Amino acid sequence: IGLWELCLYKYRHYKDDLQIPYTGCFWFWTNEMYRFRDWIIPPWFKWVQAFATLAFIFTIATISSLAVAVFSAFRWQWRYQLIWCIMSFVIVACELVALCIYGVYSQDRLWMPRPEFNYLSYSYWIEAGALVLALTACLLFGAEIQFLREPFETYIDEKHYHDQFPYSPSNGSHLQLTQSRNRFSQYEV
């Protein structure tokens, strides 16, 4: 079983009045699956489909925007890095929800017949690997944000320091010491 397709071999569903043996791969929304679609797609599986699809859409959007950023100056701006970090976090959240729901409910004996053959296969573990990679990308984007914001934060700290102490040597205060408003310079005396 996949997210959108089911492969069967000589399967007869007990609720099917015609008792037709199904062999082959079928999309969930075909007419052949109409008779037992509600059994094969319980509500929790629809949530898994929704969260996995959202994660896929956000992954495509993130990769597309990163491809655009490679050829522009956007990648050096921390605000765009923050957007990519948030998108990566949304990917992680959607994949985590989909993996947890499917991992718990896929072992239900009422859902799939022959539970001895019901196990989590390679596609589930590939999705778990994608979750780890998305989490790594999110953390790396967060570290990149800190790296890109560091010059701005030191600039802001220096600006606050100069606003607090306006007579620092860098702003010409040595001239103000000799030419303040109540003192005459030595040339005027």
N, C-alpha and C positions, 0 to 999 in steps of 0.2 A: 504494500500500500504506500502510495506517495501522498503528497499534499493535494493533488488534483486528479490522480489517476489510480486505478485499482487493477491489478493483474490477477487473474484467476485461472485455475486449471480444473476443468470438469466440476465446477462448484454448483450445487443446487441449494438454493436458499429455502428454508423451511416455510417461509411466509409466501413464497411464490406459488400461485395457484397452477401455473402451467408446468412447473417443475422442469424448466429448461436448464440443461447443464451449460454453464458459462465458462468459456475458454477464451483466453486472450486478455488484452489490456483495454480497459474502458475508462473514458473520462467520466467523472462523477455526474455530470449534468447531461449525459446522453439519455435517449429514450429507453435503452436497455436497462439502465440503472434506476429507472423511475420506480419500479416495484419495491425495491428495498433500499432506496436512497436514505430514508430516515434512519434506518438501522446502521448503515455503513458510515453515515456522517452524523454522529450525535452532536448536540450543541457545543460540547467542549472541543470537538474537532474543528468546528467552524471558527471558534476563537483561536485555535492554533493556526488555522489557515490565515485568519485576519492578521495576527501578530507577525507571522512569518512573511506575509506579503508586505506589511508595513516596513519591516526590517529590510526587505529587499529593495523597496522603493527608496528608502532613505540611503541605502548603500549606493544605489545608482546615482542619486542626486549628489551625494558626497563625492563620489569618484569623478563625476562630471565636472563639478565645480573645482575640484583639485586639478583636473586636466586643464581647465581654463586658467587657473592660477599659475600653473607652471610657466606659461608664456606671458605672464603679466607681472606687475609689481604688487598685486594683491597679497601674495603669500608673505610679504614682509610686514604686513599690517596686522597687529594683534587682534583687531576686531574680527577680521575674517577667520583667524585661527580660532577665536572663541566660538564663532558660528560652527566651524567644523568640529570643534570639541563637543558642542552641544548635540550636533547631529550624530556624532559617534556614540554619545551617551544614549541617545534615543534608540539607536541600533542595538546597543547592548541590552537596554531594558526590554525591547520587543523580543529579541532573541531569547533572553532569559525567561520571559513569561511563556513563550511558545515551547521552549525546551522543558520547563518545569511541568506545564500542563500535560504535554504529551508523555513525558516520562512517568508521571503518576497514573494517568488514566489509560495508558496503552496496555497496562497489565490487567485490565478489567476482564474477567472471564465471560461476562455477559456481552461484551462488545464483539470480540473475535472468537470464532469457534477454534477448537483444537489449541488450547492455550500452551501446550507443550512446544508448539512451533512458533509461538508469539514471543519474539525477542527484539531488542533494539539493534538495528543493523548499522552498517557503515554510514548511511546518510545522517542518522541521528548524531553520530560522533563527529562527522564532518561539520555539522551545524554547531556542535559544542566547540570545535576548533575555531570556527568562524567567530563564535562568541568571544573566545580568548583573544583572537586577533583584533576584534573591534574594541575590546577593553584596552588592549595595548595601544592601539591608535588613539583612543581617547586620552590615555595617560600621557602619551608623547605630545599630543596637541596641547595638553595642559602645561607640560614642561616648556614647550615652545612659547606659549603665551607668557610665562614668567620670564623667559629669556628676552623676548621682544619688548616687554613692558619695563624692564630694568632701566634702560636709559631714560625713559619718560619719568619714572619715579625719582631717579636721582636729579633730573632737571626740576621737577616739582619741589623736591626737598631744598635744592639750592635757591629756587625762587622764593620759597617761604622764608628761608634764612635771610635773603637780601631784603625782603619786605619787612622783616622783623628788625633788622639792623641796617638801615638805609645808608649809613656812612661807612661802608666798607671801602677799602682802597680801590676796588675794581670799578666803582662808579664815580670816580673823581672827587672823593671826599677830601683829598689833600688840598684841593683848591678851596673847598668850603671852610677849612680850618683857617686859612689866611684871609679869605674874603667873605666872612659871614656878614649878616645884615647889620650888626651893631659895631663892628670893628672896621677901622680904616686900614687900608694897606699902608705899607711904609712909604709908598710913592706919593700918597695923598697928604701925608703929614707935613 
